Amino acid sequence: MKSYIVLSLLSMAVLFALFDPSLGDPKFCSGSFTTNGTCDKVDCGDLALFKWPASLMPHSCACSASGSNQSLCTCQIVC
C-alpha cells in the first residue's frame, strides 16, 4: 500500500514538473476586414466575434472609413 502511494505521488510530481504554465502570453497581430455601413453605425468589436473564432481573441478594435458606406475594422488577434 505504501509503495502505491509513493508511486502515485512520484508520478504526480513528474507530471507537474513537465507541465509548464508559464508558456507566455499569446502574441497579437493586426487583423482587418471591411463591412458595410459607416463607423458611427458599426460596432467592430461585435462584428469581429462573428468574423473570427473565439480562439483568436479579437480585441482593441478600431473603425476607419473605407469609401462610400464602407468601413474598415482593424482588431488585434492572436497570430
All heavy atoms as a GROMACS GRO file, in nm:
protein
  575
    1MET      N    1   0.082  -0.119   0.000
    1MET     CA    2   0.000   0.000   0.000
    1MET      C    3   0.086   0.126   0.000
    1MET      O    4   0.056   0.221  -0.068
    1MET     CB    5  -0.094  -0.004   0.120
    1MET     CG    6  -0.189   0.112   0.128
    1MET     SD    7  -0.308   0.098  -0.005
    1MET     CE    8  -0.422   0.219   0.042
    2LYS      N    9   0.196   0.124   0.080
    2LYS     CA   10   0.284   0.240   0.085
    2LYS      C   11   0.350   0.264  -0.051
    2LYS      O   12   0.365   0.378  -0.093
    2LYS     CB   13   0.393   0.220   0.190
    2LYS     CG   14   0.349   0.240   0.331
    2LYS     CD   15   0.468   0.227   0.424
    2LYS     CE   16   0.426   0.244   0.568
    2LYS     NZ   17   0.542   0.234   0.657
    3SER      N   18   0.389   0.157  -0.117
    3SER     CA   19   0.454   0.174  -0.246
    3SER      C   20   0.358   0.232  -0.350
    3SER      O   21   0.400   0.310  -0.437
    3SER     CB   22   0.511   0.041  -0.296
    3SER     OG   23   0.408  -0.052  -0.317
    4TYR      N   24   0.231   0.200  -0.341
    4TYR     CA   25   0.131   0.255  -0.432
    4TYR      C   26   0.117   0.406  -0.411
    4TYR      O   27   0.113   0.483  -0.506
    4TYR     CB   28  -0.004   0.185  -0.411
    4TYR     CG   29  -0.116   0.246  -0.492
    4TYR    CD1   30  -0.123   0.225  -0.629
    4TYR    CD2   31  -0.212   0.327  -0.432
    4TYR    CE1   32  -0.223   0.282  -0.704
    4TYR    CE2   33  -0.313   0.385  -0.507
    4TYR     CZ   34  -0.319   0.361  -0.643
    4TYR     OH   35  -0.418   0.418  -0.718
    5ILE      N   36   0.114   0.448  -0.286
    5ILE     CA   37   0.102   0.591  -0.254
    5ILE      C   38   0.227   0.665  -0.299
    5ILE      O   39   0.219   0.772  -0.361
    5ILE     CB   40   0.075   0.610  -0.103
    5ILE    CG1   41  -0.063   0.556  -0.067
    5ILE    CG2   42   0.086   0.758  -0.065
    5ILE    CD1   43  -0.091   0.552   0.081
    6VAL      N   44   0.343   0.610  -0.270
    6VAL     CA   45   0.469   0.674  -0.308
    6VAL      C   46   0.479   0.682  -0.461
    6VAL      O   47   0.518   0.786  -0.516
    6VAL     CB   48   0.590   0.597  -0.249
    6VAL    CG1   49   0.721   0.648  -0.307
    6VAL    CG2   50   0.590   0.608  -0.098
    7LEU      N   51   0.442   0.576  -0.530
    7LEU     CA   52   0.446   0.575  -0.676
    7LEU      C   53   0.348   0.677  -0.734
    7LEU      O   54   0.380   0.749  -0.829
    7LEU     CB   55   0.415   0.435  -0.729
    7LEU     CG   56   0.423   0.418  -0.880
    7LEU    CD1   57   0.564   0.449  -0.930
    7LEU    CD2   58   0.381   0.279  -0.920
    8SER      N   59   0.231   0.688  -0.674
    8SER     CA   60   0.132   0.786  -0.720
    8SER      C   61   0.183   0.929  -0.700
    8SER      O   62   0.171   1.013  -0.790
    8SER     CB   63   0.000   0.768  -0.645
    8SER     OG   64  -0.056   0.643  -0.674
    9LEU      N   65   0.239   0.957  -0.586
    9LEU     CA   66   0.291   1.091  -0.559
    9LEU      C   67   0.409   1.123  -0.650
    9LEU      O   68   0.421   1.236  -0.700
    9LEU     CB   69   0.332   1.103  -0.412
    9LEU     CG   70   0.217   1.104  -0.311
    9LEU    CD1   71   0.272   1.103  -0.169
    9LEU    CD2   72   0.128   1.223  -0.334
   10LEU      N   73   0.495   1.026  -0.673
   10LEU     CA   74   0.609   1.047  -0.762
   10LEU      C   75   0.561   1.072  -0.905
   10LEU      O   76   0.614   1.160  -0.974
   10LEU     CB   77   0.703   0.926  -0.756
   10LEU     CG   78   0.832   0.938  -0.837
   10LEU    CD1   79   0.915   1.055  -0.787
   10LEU    CD2   80   0.910   0.809  -0.830
   11SER      N   81   0.462   0.999  -0.949
   11SER     CA   82   0.407   1.019  -1.083
   11SER      C   83   0.346   1.157  -1.097
   11SER      O   84   0.363   1.224  -1.200
   11SER     CB   85   0.300   0.913  -1.113
   11SER     OG   86   0.356   0.785  -1.111
   12MET      N   87   0.274   1.201  -0.994
   12MET     CA   88   0.215   1.334  -0.999
   12MET      C   89   0.324   1.442  -1.001
   12MET      O   90   0.312   1.542  -1.072
   12MET     CB   91   0.122   1.354  -0.880
   12MET     CG   92  -0.008   1.278  -0.893
   12MET     SD   93  -0.117   1.291  -0.750
   12MET     CE   94  -0.137   1.465  -0.736
   13ALA      N   95   0.430   1.423  -0.926
   13ALA     CA   96   0.540   1.520  -0.923
   13ALA      C   97   0.606   1.531  -1.060
   13ALA      O   98   0.636   1.642  -1.107
   13ALA     CB   99   0.642   1.480  -0.817
   14VAL      N  100   0.627   1.418  -1.125
   14VAL     CA  101   0.685   1.420  -1.260
   14VAL      C  102   0.591   1.489  -1.358
   14VAL      O  103   0.633   1.569  -1.441
   14VAL     CB  104   0.720   1.276  -1.305
   14VAL    CG1  105   0.755   1.273  -1.454
   14VAL    CG2  106   0.832   1.219  -1.222
   15LEU      N  107   0.463   1.459  -1.348
   15LEU     CA  108   0.365   1.519  -1.437
   15LEU      C  109   0.362   1.671  -1.421
   15LEU      O  110   0.363   1.745  -1.519
   15LEU     CB  111   0.226   1.461  -1.411
   15LEU     CG  112   0.113   1.516  -1.496
   15LEU    CD1  113   0.132   1.476  -1.642
   15LEU    CD2  114  -0.021   1.468  -1.445
   16PHE      N  115   0.361   1.719  -1.297
   16PHE     CA  116   0.359   1.863  -1.273
   16PHE      C  117   0.491   1.929  -1.315
   16PHE      O  118   0.493   2.045  -1.355
   16PHE     CB  119   0.327   1.895  -1.128
   16PHE     CG  120   0.183   1.873  -1.093
   16PHE    CD1  121   0.148   1.798  -0.982
   16PHE    CD2  122   0.081   1.927  -1.170
   16PHE    CE1  123   0.015   1.777  -0.950
   16PHE    CE2  124  -0.052   1.906  -1.139
   16PHE     CZ  125  -0.085   1.832  -1.028
   17ALA      N  126   0.601   1.857  -1.306
   17ALA     CA  127   0.729   1.912  -1.348
   17ALA      C  128   0.732   1.930  -1.500
   17ALA      O  129   0.795   2.023  -1.551
   17ALA     CB  130   0.842   1.822  -1.304
   18LEU      N  131   0.665   1.842  -1.574
   18LEU     CA  132   0.661   1.852  -1.720
   18LEU      C  133   0.565   1.960  -1.767
   18LEU      O  134   0.581   2.013  -1.876
   18LEU     CB  135   0.621   1.717  -1.781
   18LEU     CG  136   0.722   1.604  -1.762
   18LEU    CD1  137   0.664   1.474  -1.817
   18LEU    CD2  138   0.854   1.637  -1.829
   19PHE      N  139   0.466   1.990  -1.687
   19PHE     CA  140   0.366   2.091  -1.723
   19PHE      C  141   0.419   2.228  -1.685
   19PHE      O  142   0.446   2.255  -1.569
   19PHE     CB  143   0.234   2.063  -1.653
   19PHE     CG  144   0.129   2.168  -1.679
   19PHE    CD1  145   0.071   2.178  -1.804
   19PHE    CD2  146   0.090   2.256  -1.580
   19PHE    CE1  147  -0.025   2.275  -1.829
   19PHE    CE2  148  -0.006   2.352  -1.604
   19PHE     CZ  149  -0.063   2.361  -1.729
   20ASP      N  150   0.436   2.314  -1.784
   20ASP     CA  151   0.489   2.448  -1.759
   20ASP      C  152   0.379   2.551  -1.785
   20ASP      O  153   0.350   2.582  -1.901
   20ASP     CB  154   0.608   2.473  -1.850
   20ASP     CG  155   0.675   2.605  -1.820
   20ASP    OD1  156   0.644   2.666  -1.716
   20ASP    OD2  157   0.759   2.647  -1.901
   21PRO      N  158   0.316   2.605  -1.680
   21PRO     CA  159   0.208   2.700  -1.701
   21PRO      C  160   0.255   2.836  -1.752
   21PRO      O  161   0.176   2.917  -1.795
   21PRO     CB  162   0.144   2.714  -1.563
   21PRO     CG  163   0.255   2.682  -1.469
   21PRO     CD  164   0.340   2.580  -1.540
   22SER      N  165   0.384   2.861  -1.750
   22SER     CA  166   0.433   2.991  -1.793
   22SER      C  167   0.478   2.987  -1.939
   22SER      O  168   0.589   3.022  -1.973
   22SER     CB  169   0.549   3.035  -1.704
   22SER     OG  170   0.655   2.942  -1.717
   23LEU      N  171   0.390   2.942  -2.025
   23LEU     CA  172   0.422   2.935  -2.167
   23LEU      C  173   0.424   3.073  -2.230
   23LEU      O  174   0.460   3.089  -2.345
   23LEU     CB  175   0.321   2.845  -2.239
   23LEU     CG  176   0.326   2.698  -2.199
   23LEU    CD1  177   0.215   2.621  -2.268
   23LEU    CD2  178   0.460   2.637  -2.233
   24GLY      N  179   0.383   3.172  -2.156
   24GLY     CA  180   0.387   3.310  -2.205
   24GLY      C  181   0.253   3.355  -2.256
   24GLY      O  182   0.161   3.277  -2.278
   25ASP      N  183   0.244   3.484  -2.272
   25ASP     CA  184   0.122   3.544  -2.325
   25ASP      C  185   0.118   3.522  -2.476
   25ASP      O  186   0.221   3.515  -2.542
   25ASP     CB  187   0.119   3.693  -2.294
   25ASP     CG  188   0.107   3.720  -2.145
   25ASP    OD1  189   0.043   3.639  -2.077
   25ASP    OD2  190   0.161   3.822  -2.099
   26PRO      N  191  -0.003   3.513  -2.531
   26PRO     CA  192  -0.012   3.497  -2.676
   26PRO      C  193   0.036   3.623  -2.747
   26PRO      O  194   0.027   3.734  -2.695
   26PRO     CB  195  -0.161   3.474  -2.701
   26PRO     CG  196  -0.230   3.530  -2.582
   26PRO     CD  197  -0.133   3.516  -2.467
   27LYS      N  198   0.089   3.605  -2.866
   27LYS     CA  199   0.134   3.720  -2.946
   27LYS      C  200   0.017   3.765  -3.032
   27LYS      O  201  -0.054   3.684  -3.091
   27LYS     CB  202   0.252   3.680  -3.032
   27LYS     CG  203   0.374   3.648  -2.950
   27LYS     CD  204   0.492   3.614  -3.037
   27LYS     CE  205   0.610   3.580  -2.946
   27LYS     NZ  206   0.727   3.544  -3.022
   28PHE      N  207  -0.001   3.896  -3.040
   28PHE     CA  208  -0.112   3.952  -3.116
   28PHE      C  209  -0.062   4.020  -3.242
   28PHE      O  210   0.043   4.083  -3.243
   28PHE     CB  211  -0.190   4.052  -3.030
   28PHE     CG  212  -0.268   3.986  -2.920
   28PHE    CD1  213  -0.217   3.975  -2.793
   28PHE    CD2  214  -0.394   3.934  -2.945
   28PHE    CE1  215  -0.288   3.915  -2.691
   28PHE    CE2  216  -0.466   3.872  -2.845
   28PHE     CZ  217  -0.413   3.863  -2.718
   29CYS      N  218  -0.140   4.005  -3.347
   29CYS     CA  219  -0.114   4.069  -3.476
   29CYS      C  220  -0.238   4.149  -3.515
   29CYS      O  221  -0.347   4.126  -3.463
   29CYS     CB  222  -0.086   3.966  -3.584
   29CYS     SG  223   0.059   3.866  -3.554
   30SER      N  224  -0.220   4.236  -3.610
   30SER     CA  225  -0.332   4.315  -3.658
   30SER      C  226  -0.411   4.235  -3.762
   30SER      O  227  -0.354   4.171  -3.850
   30SER     CB  228  -0.278   4.444  -3.720
   30SER     OG  229  -0.384   4.524  -3.764
   31GLY      N  230  -0.542   4.238  -3.750
   31GLY     CA  231  -0.630   4.176  -3.848
   31GLY      C  232  -0.738   4.275  -3.887
   31GLY      O  233  -0.784   4.354  -3.803
   32SER      N  234  -0.778   4.275  -4.012
   32SER     CA  235  -0.879   4.372  -4.055
   32SER      C  236  -0.979   4.309  -4.150
   32SER      O  237  -0.951   4.206  -4.212
   32SER     CB  238  -0.811   4.494  -4.120
   32SER     OG  239  -0.737   4.454  -4.231
   33PHE      N  240  -1.094   4.372  -4.159
   33PHE     CA  241  -1.199   4.330  -4.251
   33PHE      C  242  -1.285   4.451  -4.286
   33PHE      O  243  -1.290   4.548  -4.212
   33PHE     CB  244  -1.284   4.217  -4.193
   33PHE     CG  245  -1.355   4.251  -4.066
   33PHE    CD1  246  -1.486   4.298  -4.067
   33PHE    CD2  247  -1.292   4.236  -3.943
   33PHE    CE1  248  -1.551   4.330  -3.950
   33PHE    CE2  249  -1.357   4.267  -3.825
   33PHE     CZ  250  -1.487   4.314  -3.828
   34THR      N  251  -1.349   4.443  -4.399
   34THR     CA  252  -1.435   4.551  -4.447
   34THR      C  253  -1.580   4.512  -4.424
   34THR      O  254  -1.617   4.395  -4.440
   34THR     CB  255  -1.412   4.575  -4.598
   34THR    OG1  256  -1.273   4.601  -4.618
   34THR    CG2  257  -1.491   4.694  -4.647
   35THR      N  258  -1.660   4.609  -4.386
   35THR     CA  259  -1.801   4.584  -4.362
   35THR      C  260  -1.884   4.700  -4.419
   35THR      O  261  -1.832   4.809  -4.441
   35THR     CB  262  -1.829   4.567  -4.211
   35THR    OG1  263  -1.965   4.530  -4.194
   35THR    CG2  264  -1.799   4.692  -4.134
   36ASN      N  265  -2.009   4.673  -4.444
   36ASN     CA  266  -2.099   4.776  -4.492
   36ASN      C  267  -2.144   4.864  -4.376
   36ASN      O  268  -2.164   4.815  -4.266
   36ASN     CB  269  -2.222   4.714  -4.559
   36ASN     CG  270  -2.186   4.643  -4.687
   36ASN    OD1  271  -2.095   4.681  -4.757
   36ASN    ND2  272  -2.260   4.538  -4.718
   37GLY      N  273  -2.161   4.992  -4.402
   37GLY     CA  274  -2.206   5.086  -4.300
   37GLY      C  275  -2.096   5.182  -4.261
   37GLY      O  276  -1.977   5.155  -4.281
   38THR      N  277  -2.137   5.293  -4.204
   38THR     CA  278  -2.040   5.393  -4.159
   38THR      C  279  -1.998   5.361  -4.015
   38THR      O  280  -2.067   5.290  -3.943
   38THR     CB  281  -2.101   5.534  -4.166
   38THR    OG1  282  -2.221   5.537  -4.088
   38THR    CG2  283  -2.133   5.571  -4.310
   39CYS      N  284  -1.886   5.418  -3.975
   39CYS     CA  285  -1.830   5.386  -3.843
   39CYS      C  286  -1.923   5.421  -3.728
   39CYS      O  287  -1.919   5.356  -3.624
   39CYS     CB  288  -1.696   5.458  -3.825
   39CYS     SG  289  -1.564   5.385  -3.922
   40ASP      N  290  -2.008   5.523  -3.744
   40ASP     CA  291  -2.097   5.558  -3.634
   40ASP      C  292  -2.210   5.454  -3.617
   40ASP      O  293  -2.273   5.449  -3.512
   40ASP     CB  294  -2.156   5.698  -3.653
   40ASP     CG  295  -2.235   5.712  -3.783
   40ASP    OD1  296  -2.214   5.632  -3.875
   40ASP    OD2  297  -2.316   5.806  -3.791
   41LYS      N  298  -2.230   5.369  -3.716
   41LYS     CA  299  -2.334   5.267  -3.708
   41LYS      C  300  -2.279   5.125  -3.699
   41LYS      O  301  -2.354   5.029  -3.692
   41LYS     CB  302  -2.427   5.278  -3.829
   41LYS     CG  303  -2.502   5.408  -3.834
   41LYS     CD  304  -2.592   5.416  -3.954
   41LYS     CE  305  -2.662   5.551  -3.955
   41LYS     NZ  306  -2.741   5.571  -4.076
   42VAL      N  307  -2.148   5.112  -3.700
   42VAL     CA  308  -2.083   4.980  -3.700
   42VAL      C  309  -2.014   4.958  -3.566
   42VAL      O  310  -1.944   5.046  -3.516
   42VAL     CB  311  -1.980   4.972  -3.815
   42VAL    CG1  312  -1.896   4.847  -3.804
   42VAL    CG2  313  -2.049   4.977  -3.949
   43ASP      N  314  -2.032   4.840  -3.508
   43ASP     CA  315  -1.958   4.802  -3.387
   43ASP      C  316  -1.858   4.693  -3.427
   43ASP      O  317  -1.893   4.576  -3.439
   43ASP     CB  318  -2.053   4.751  -3.279
   43ASP     CG  319  -1.984   4.723  -3.148
   43ASP    OD1  320  -1.860   4.728  -3.143
   43ASP    OD2  321  -2.054   4.695  -3.049
   44CYS      N  322  -1.735   4.734  -3.451
   44CYS     CA  323  -1.633   4.642  -3.499
   44CYS      C  324  -1.606   4.528  -3.400
   44CYS      O  325  -1.576   4.416  -3.440
   44CYS     CB  326  -1.503   4.716  -3.529
   44CYS     SG  327  -1.514   4.820  -3.676
   45GLY      N  328  -1.616   4.557  -3.272
   45GLY     CA  329  -1.592   4.453  -3.171
   45GLY      C  330  -1.692   4.340  -3.183
   45GLY      O  331  -1.654   4.222  -3.178
   46ASP      N  332  -1.820   4.373  -3.199
   46ASP     CA  333  -1.922   4.269  -3.215
   46ASP      C  334  -1.905   4.194  -3.347
   46ASP      O  335  -1.917   4.072  -3.352
   46ASP     CB  336  -2.062   4.330  -3.208
   46ASP     CG  337  -2.102   4.368  -3.067
   46ASP    OD1  338  -2.036   4.321  -2.971
   46ASP    OD2  339  -2.199   4.444  -3.052
   47LEU      N  340  -1.876   4.268  -3.453
   47LEU     CA  341  -1.858   4.204  -3.583
   47LEU      C  342  -1.736   4.112  -3.585
   47LEU      O  343  -1.736   4.010  -3.653
   47LEU     CB  344  -1.848   4.309  -3.693
   47LEU     CG  345  -1.975   4.389  -3.721
   47LEU    CD1  346  -1.947   4.499  -3.823
   47LEU    CD2  347  -2.087   4.299  -3.769
   48ALA      N  348  -1.632   4.149  -3.512
   48ALA     CA  349  -1.511   4.067  -3.506
   48ALA      C  350  -1.540   3.931  -3.444
   48ALA      O  351  -1.481   3.831  -3.483
   48ALA     CB  352  -1.402   4.139  -3.428
   49LEU      N  353  -1.631   3.927  -3.348
   49LEU     CA  354  -1.666   3.800  -3.285
   49LEU      C  355  -1.736   3.706  -3.383
   49LEU      O  356  -1.729   3.584  -3.369
   49LEU     CB  357  -1.754   3.823  -3.162
   49LEU     CG  358  -1.685   3.898  -3.049
   49LEU    CD1  359  -1.785   3.927  -2.938
   49LEU    CD2  360  -1.567   3.820  -2.995
   50PHE      N  361  -1.803   3.763  -3.482
   50PHE     CA  362  -1.867   3.681  -3.586
   50PHE      C  363  -1.768   3.647  -3.697
   50PHE      O  364  -1.781   3.545  -3.764
   50PHE     CB  365  -1.988   3.752  -3.645
   50PHE     CG  366  -2.102   3.761  -3.550
   50PHE    CD1  367  -2.136   3.883  -3.492
   50PHE    CD2  368  -2.177   3.650  -3.516
   50PHE    CE1  369  -2.240   3.893  -3.403
   50PHE    CE2  370  -2.282   3.658  -3.427
   50PHE     CZ  371  -2.315   3.780  -3.370
   51LYS      N  372  -1.669   3.733  -3.717
   51LYS     CA  373  -1.572   3.715  -3.825
   51LYS      C  374  -1.469   3.608  -3.791
   51LYS      O  375  -1.433   3.526  -3.874
   51LYS     CB  376  -1.503   3.850  -3.852
   51LYS     CG  377  -1.391   3.846  -3.949
   51LYS     CD  378  -1.440   3.837  -4.090
   51LYS     CE  379  -1.322   3.847  -4.187
   51LYS     NZ  380  -1.358   3.805  -4.319
   52TRP      N  381  -1.416   3.612  -3.668
   52TRP     CA  382  -1.309   3.521  -3.628
   52TRP      C  383  -1.355   3.432  -3.514
   52TRP      O  384  -1.439   3.470  -3.433
   52TRP     CB  385  -1.187   3.601  -3.582
   52TRP     CG  386  -1.121   3.678  -3.692
   52TRP    CD1  387  -1.068   3.629  -3.807
   52TRP    CD2  388  -1.100   3.819  -3.696
   52TRP    NE1  389  -1.016   3.729  -3.882
   52TRP    CE2  390  -1.034   3.848  -3.817
   52TRP    CE3  391  -1.130   3.924  -3.610
   52TRP    CZ2  392  -0.997   3.976  -3.852
   52TRP    CZ3  393  -1.094   4.051  -3.645
   52TRP    CH2  394  -1.028   4.077  -3.766
   53PRO      N  395  -1.296   3.312  -3.501
   53PRO     CA  396  -1.332   3.225  -3.389
   53PRO      C  397  -1.280   3.283  -3.256
   53PRO      O  398  -1.187   3.364  -3.255
   53PRO     CB  399  -1.262   3.093  -3.421
   53PRO     CG  400  -1.152   3.129  -3.513
   53PRO     CD  401  -1.199   3.250  -3.590
   54ALA      N  402  -1.340   3.241  -3.148
   54ALA     CA  403  -1.303   3.294  -3.016
   54ALA      C  404  -1.157   3.264  -2.981
   54ALA      O  405  -1.096   3.338  -2.904
   54ALA     CB  406  -1.395   3.235  -2.910
   55SER      N  407  -1.100   3.160  -3.038
   55SER     CA  408  -0.960   3.125  -3.008
   55SER      C  409  -0.863   3.234  -3.054
   55SER      O  410  -0.751   3.241  -3.005
   55SER     CB  411  -0.924   2.992  -3.073
   55SER     OG  412  -0.938   3.000  -3.214
   56LEU      N  413  -0.904   3.319  -3.148
   56LEU     CA  414  -0.819   3.429  -3.193
   56LEU      C  415  -0.830   3.551  -3.101
   56LEU      O  416  -0.753   3.646  -3.115
   56LEU     CB  417  -0.854   3.470  -3.336
   56LEU     CG  418  -0.821   3.367  -3.443
   56LEU    CD1  419  -0.855   3.421  -3.581
   56LEU    CD2  420  -0.675   3.327  -3.438
   57MET      N  421  -0.922   3.551  -3.009
   57MET     CA  422  -0.940   3.654  -2.907
   57MET      C  423  -0.933   3.796  -2.963
   57MET      O  424  -0.846   3.876  -2.924
   57MET     CB  425  -0.836   3.639  -2.795
   57MET     CG  426  -0.844   3.508  -2.723
   57MET     SD  427  -0.738   3.495  -2.578
   57MET     CE  428  -0.576   3.515  -2.642
   58PRO      N  429  -1.022   3.831  -3.056
   58PRO     CA  430  -1.017   3.967  -3.112
   58PRO      C  431  -1.046   4.072  -3.004
   58PRO      O  432  -1.136   4.055  -2.921
   58PRO     CB  433  -1.125   3.967  -3.220
   58PRO     CG  434  -1.216   3.856  -3.184
   58PRO     CD  435  -1.134   3.755  -3.112
   59HIS      N  436  -0.968   4.179  -3.002
   59HIS     CA  437  -0.988   4.289  -2.907
   59HIS      C  438  -0.925   4.416  -2.962
   59HIS      O  439  -0.857   4.414  -3.064
   59HIS     CB  440  -0.931   4.254  -2.770
   59HIS     CG  441  -0.782   4.251  -2.766
   59HIS    ND1  442  -0.708   4.146  -2.814
   59HIS    CD2  443  -0.693   4.342  -2.721
   59HIS    CE1  444  -0.579   4.172  -2.798
   59HIS    NE2  445  -0.567   4.290  -2.742
   60SER      N  446  -0.947   4.526  -2.894
   60SER     CA  447  -0.893   4.657  -2.932
   60SER      C  448  -0.926   4.691  -3.077
   60SER      O  449  -0.839   4.727  -3.156
   60SER     CB  450  -0.742   4.662  -2.910
   60SER     OG  451  -0.711   4.637  -2.776
   61CYS      N  452  -1.052   4.679  -3.112
   61CYS     CA  453  -1.096   4.704  -3.249
   61CYS      C  454  -1.117   4.854  -3.272
   61CYS      O  455  -1.162   4.926  -3.184
   61CYS     CB  456  -1.226   4.630  -3.278
   61CYS     SG  457  -1.209   4.451  -3.268
   62ALA      N  458  -1.083   4.898  -3.392
   62ALA     CA  459  -1.100   5.037  -3.433
   62ALA      C  460  -1.163   5.040  -3.570
   62ALA      O  461  -1.145   4.949  -3.651
   62ALA     CB  462  -0.966   5.109  -3.435
   63CYS      N  463  -1.238   5.145  -3.597
   63CYS     CA  464  -1.307   5.160  -3.724
   63CYS      C  465  -1.251   5.281  -3.799
   63CYS      O  466  -1.222   5.384  -3.738
   63CYS     CB  467  -1.457   5.178  -3.698
   63CYS     SG  468  -1.556   5.188  -3.847
   64SER      N  469  -1.238   5.265  -3.930
   64SER     CA  470  -1.198   5.379  -4.014
   64SER      C  471  -1.280   5.373  -4.143
   64SER      O  472  -1.316   5.265  -4.189
   64SER     CB  473  -1.048   5.377  -4.043
   64SER     OG  474  -1.013   5.258  -4.110
   65ALA      N  475  -1.306   5.491  -4.198
   65ALA     CA  476  -1.386   5.499  -4.321
   65ALA      C  477  -1.309   5.437  -4.437
   65ALA      O  478  -1.188   5.452  -4.448
   65ALA     CB  479  -1.420   5.644  -4.352
   66SER      N  480  -1.384   5.365  -4.519
   66SER     CA  481  -1.320   5.296  -4.631
   66SER      C  482  -1.406   5.311  -4.756
   66SER      O  483  -1.447   5.215  -4.817
   66SER     CB  484  -1.299   5.149  -4.598
   66SER     OG  485  -1.247   5.080  -4.709
   67GLY      N  486  -1.434   5.435  -4.792
   67GLY     CA  487  -1.515   5.459  -4.910
   67GLY      C  488  -1.659   5.488  -4.874
   67GLY      O  489  -1.697   5.502  -4.759
   68SER      N  490  -1.741   5.495  -4.976
   68SER     CA  491  -1.882   5.527  -4.959
   68SER      C  492  -1.957   5.414  -4.889
   68SER      O  493  -1.966   5.303  -4.941
   68SER     CB  494  -1.944   5.554  -5.096
   68SER     OG  495  -2.082   5.577  -5.083
   69ASN      N  496  -2.009   5.442  -4.771
   69ASN     CA  497  -2.088   5.347  -4.693
   69ASN      C  498  -2.012   5.217  -4.664
   69ASN      O  499  -2.070   5.110  -4.656
   69ASN     CB  500  -2.222   5.317  -4.761
   69ASN     CG  501  -2.323   5.264  -4.664
   69ASN    OD1  502  -2.322   5.297  -4.545
   69ASN    ND2  503  -2.413   5.180  -4.712
   70GLN      N  504  -1.880   5.226  -4.650
   70GLN     CA  505  -1.795   5.113  -4.617
   70GLN      C  506  -1.708   5.151  -4.498
   70GLN      O  507  -1.670   5.266  -4.482
   70GLN     CB  508  -1.705   5.075  -4.735
   70GLN     CG  509  -1.776   5.016  -4.853
   70GLN     CD  510  -1.798   4.867  -4.835
   70GLN    OE1  511  -1.708   4.796  -4.792
   70GLN    NE2  512  -1.918   4.822  -4.865
   71SER      N  513  -1.677   5.052  -4.416
   71SER     CA  514  -1.590   5.074  -4.301
   71SER      C  515  -1.484   4.965  -4.296
   71SER      O  516  -1.510   4.850  -4.332
   71SER     CB  517  -1.669   5.071  -4.171
   71SER     OG  518  -1.763   5.176  -4.169
   72LEU      N  519  -1.366   5.002  -4.250
   72LEU     CA  520  -1.257   4.907  -4.232
   72LEU      C  521  -1.238   4.889  -4.082
   72LEU      O  522  -1.204   4.984  -4.011
   72LEU     CB  523  -1.129   4.959  -4.296
   72LEU     CG  524  -1.006   4.871  -4.280
   72LEU    CD1  525  -1.024   4.740  -4.357
   72LEU    CD2  526  -0.881   4.943  -4.327
   73CYS      N  527  -1.261   4.768  -4.035
   73CYS     CA  528  -1.241   4.736  -3.893
   73CYS      C  529  -1.106   4.669  -3.877
   73CYS      O  530  -1.073   4.575  -3.949
   73CYS     CB  531  -1.351   4.641  -3.845
   73CYS     SG  532  -1.515   4.713  -3.844
   74THR      N  533  -1.028   4.719  -3.783
   74THR     CA  534  -0.896   4.663  -3.754
   74THR      C  535  -0.893   4.624  -3.606
   74THR      O  536  -0.924   4.704  -3.520
   74THR     CB  537  -0.785   4.766  -3.783
   74THR    OG1  538  -0.799   4.810  -3.918
   74THR    CG2  539  -0.649   4.706  -3.763
   75CYS      N  540  -0.858   4.498  -3.580
   75CYS     CA  541  -0.855   4.445  -3.444
   75CYS      C  542  -0.721   4.375  -3.420
   75CYS      O  543  -0.652   4.336  -3.513
   75CYS     CB  544  -0.966   4.344  -3.423
   75CYS     SG  545  -1.132   4.405  -3.454
   76GLN      N  546  -0.690   4.357  -3.294
   76GLN     CA  547  -0.575   4.275  -3.256
   76GLN      C  548  -0.626   4.132  -3.236
   76GLN      O  549  -0.723   4.110  -3.164
   76GLN     CB  550  -0.512   4.327  -3.126
   76GLN     CG  551  -0.450   4.464  -3.141
   76GLN     CD  552  -0.332   4.462  -3.235
   76GLN    OE1  553  -0.242   4.381  -3.223
   76GLN    NE2  554  -0.334   4.552  -3.333
   77ILE      N  555  -0.560   4.035  -3.302
   77ILE     CA  556  -0.597   3.895  -3.290
   77ILE      C  557  -0.471   3.812  -3.263
   77ILE      O  558  -0.360   3.856  -3.293
   77ILE     CB  559  -0.669   3.842  -3.416
   77ILE    CG1  560  -0.584   3.860  -3.540
   77ILE    CG2  561  -0.803   3.909  -3.434
   77ILE    CD1  562  -0.641   3.797  -3.666
   78VAL      N  563  -0.487   3.694  -3.209
   78VAL     CA  564  -0.374   3.606  -3.183
   78VAL      C  565  -0.314   3.562  -3.316
   78VAL      O  566  -0.386   3.520  -3.407
   78VAL     CB  567  -0.419   3.482  -3.102
   78VAL    CG1  568  -0.304   3.384  -3.087
   78VAL    CG2  569  -0.469   3.524  -2.966
   79CYS      N  570  -0.182   3.574  -3.328
   79CYS     CA  571  -0.113   3.537  -3.453
   79CYS      C  572  -0.117   3.387  -3.476
   79CYS      O  573  -0.110   3.309  -3.389
   79CYS     CB  574   0.032   3.581  -3.447
   79CYS     SG  575   0.054   3.758  -3.432
   0.00000   0.00000   0.00000
